[in-house]
Amino acid sequence: MVEILTGLVSGIVSGTGMGGGTILIFLLTIMMGMEQHIAQATNLIFFIPTSIVAIIVNLKNKNIDIPLAIIISVFGVLGAIIGANISINIDVGILRKCFGIFLAIIAINEIYSIIKKYKKSNNINNK
């Protein structure tokens, strides 16, 4: 049952474009006790079908800048090759810390964006 809920939650977050893989890695390591390397590799397999579905839906809705997506994809593949090789050669403890720092940076950025948006809307409403 935990596996079904993990997949469902990760799929929903992934479908919204917010990075379901990040949630999936967190759930696999914390809730299911999976080693970080295995969780990240599992995430990569999870990513393929969920991203294909998201691409199809967004292509139908004309939400994709195709020339930009091609450029980003080419360099994303190169980055993935480099990142996978780095990940394989890093100790699990260090990999977990790097992942935690990555999540903290995302959280800080999101909080900053919300505060900035809130201040901007208050400035508009006060005029």
Contacts in CASP RR format, 6 or more apart in sequence:
PFRMAT RR
TARGET T0000
AUTHOR 0000-0000-0000
METHOD contacts of the structure
MODEL  1
MVEILTGLVSGIVSGTGMGGGTILIFLLTIMMGMEQHIAQATNLIFFIPT
SIVAIIVNLKNKNIDIPLAIIISVFGVLGAIIGANISINIDVGILRKCFG
IFLAIIAINEIYSIIKKYKKSNNINNK
2 31 0 8 1.000
2 32 0 8 1.000
3 32 0 8 1.000
6 24 0 8 1.000
6 27 0 8 1.000
6 28 0 8 1.000
6 31 0 8 1.000
6 32 0 8 1.000
7 24 0 8 1.000
7 46 0 8 1.000
9 23 0 8 1.000
9 27 0 8 1.000
10 20 0 8 1.000
10 21 0 8 1.000
10 23 0 8 1.000
10 24 0 8 1.000
10 27 0 8 1.000
10 46 0 8 1.000
10 50 0 8 1.000
11 20 0 8 1.000
11 50 0 8 1.000
13 19 0 8 1.000
13 20 0 8 1.000
13 21 0 8 1.000
13 22 0 8 1.000
13 23 0 8 1.000
14 20 0 8 1.000
14 21 0 8 1.000
14 23 0 8 1.000
14 24 0 8 1.000
14 46 0 8 1.000
14 47 0 8 1.000
14 50 0 8 1.000
14 51 0 8 1.000
14 54 0 8 1.000
15 50 0 8 1.000
15 53 0 8 1.000
15 54 0 8 1.000
17 54 0 8 1.000
20 50 0 8 1.000
21 43 0 8 1.000
21 46 0 8 1.000
21 47 0 8 1.000
22 103 0 8 1.000
22 106 0 8 1.000
24 39 0 8 1.000
24 42 0 8 1.000
24 43 0 8 1.000
24 46 0 8 1.000
25 36 0 8 1.000
25 39 0 8 1.000
25 40 0 8 1.000
25 43 0 8 1.000
25 99 0 8 1.000
26 103 0 8 1.000
28 34 0 8 1.000
28 38 0 8 1.000
28 39 0 8 1.000
28 42 0 8 1.000
28 43 0 8 1.000
29 35 0 8 1.000
29 36 0 8 1.000
29 39 0 8 1.000
29 96 0 8 1.000
34 42 0 8 1.000
35 92 0 8 1.000
36 92 0 8 1.000
36 93 0 8 1.000
36 95 0 8 1.000
36 96 0 8 1.000
36 99 0 8 1.000
37 87 0 8 1.000
37 88 0 8 1.000
37 92 0 8 1.000
37 95 0 8 1.000
40 87 0 8 1.000
40 95 0 8 1.000
55 64 0 8 1.000
58 64 0 8 1.000
87 95 0 8 1.000
90 98 0 8 1.000
END
